[in-house]
Amino acid sequence: MNIAATLPASHDQPRTLPGDLAIWFFIFAELLVFGVFFLAYAFARARNVELFDASQLQLDRISGAINTALLISSSYFVVRAVDRIRHGASHACAGWLVAAMTLGGAFLVLKLTEFAGKFAAGITMSTNTFFMFYIGLGFFHFMHVVLGMIILGWVAHKAWRGGYSAANHAGVETGASYWHMVDLVWIVLFPLIYVMH
C-alpha cells in the first residue's frame, strides 16, 4: 500500500513562508541591524560592567515587563486575526487587528512616559554609554512599533472592506509576520537592557 497516496494533497505541497516573500527579506535585514546593535551593546557592556549595572538600576523594570506583556498579547491577537481570515471571517480578522493595534498604542504611550521621565531627570543619550544604547535602541524599536501599527491598520481596513478571503489573504500574513518580528525584537531587548547583569 502506498502511504503517500493516502495523505491529503496539502501534505504533498512544500511549506512556504507566510505572506509575501519581500517582507521576509525586509525582516531578515531588520533583524541583522538589531543583531549588530545587540552585539555592540554586549561588547560595550563587557568593557564597563559597573557603569552598565549602576545605570540599569535607574530603569523601571515593571514598565518594561508591562510592555512585554502588551506586545506578547498583541501578537496573540494577530495570530487570531490570521486564523479568522483563513476561515473567511474578514470582519473578525479586522477586529483582532484593531485589538492588537490598541495594545501597540498602549506600548507606545508607556514607552513615551518612560522616556519623558528620563529626559525630565536630565538623562540623555550623552549621559553615558548605557543610556546611549537604552535611548537609541528603545527609540529605534519604538519606530518599528509605529510602522507595524500603520501596516496593521492598513491590513485591518482592507480586511473590513472584504479585501481578503480564506483563499487570498497573503496581505494579512505579511502584516502579521512584520508584527511578530517587532515583538521578537522586544523579547530580546527587554531582558538585555532591563534585566541582565
Phi, psi and omega in degrees: 000133180274104183296321181301326182289338182271350180284150176299156183300328183297335180286339181278342183274137178294144179284138180238162176292142179290147177081194182281141181298326182300323181295330180289325173297318179295315180298315180296323177295318179295317179296326177295316179298311178299321179300319177297316178298318180296320178294320178297320178298313181298320179295314180295321180296319181297333181274346182209064186298317184297316179298315182295317180296317180294318180292323181298330180295343180275356180273154179266097182294329179296316177300316178297321180292320178297317179297325176297314178298321179297314182289322177296318178295320180295324177294324176297318179298323178293321175300317178297322179298316179296319178299318181295318182289332176293339176259012175080010182266082187291323179292320177295321176302312180299320180297317178294323178294321177296321177297318178297318179295325178298316177292324175298320177296321177296322176302313182297317180299314181296320180293319178297320177298318179296313178298318181299321178297320179292316180295323178295331178275005179084012180269127178227183178294338181270000180299308174195178184297320180300311183289337172298314178290317182302311182286317182297308179294319180298317180290321179299315178292321177308314181292330175290325175296317178301312179298319178299321178292324176297316179298312180297323179297317179295316180295318180297318179299314180294321179296317181299326180275005177083022182283351178235160179215176178298329182271337185223091182219030181301327180297322178294315179294327178295311178298320180296319180299317179295317181297320178296325176297316179300318178296314181301317180298319179294323180299330174277319185294319183300304180293327182297314185271320189267331195244309190294134177246000000 
